[in-house]
């Protein structure tokens, strides 16, 4: 694996679908732009602030492990 690759998978689509929420709605509730959430959702984010992760978990009523997992790891 090169330095730019990672094995973290983001399950934002699954959580949004389960809650009947759109990315735009989530953006408004979390206070993060739709573009930045889209980058995260599509697995192209290189980092995430703990404050953003905290807010996502609060709004989606989930734990970080529900939102993120490591490919090949336990989920």
Secondary structure by P-SEA (a helix, b strand, c coil): ccccccccccaaaaaaaaacccaaaaaaaacccaaaaaaaaacccccccaaaaaaaaaaaccccccccccccccc
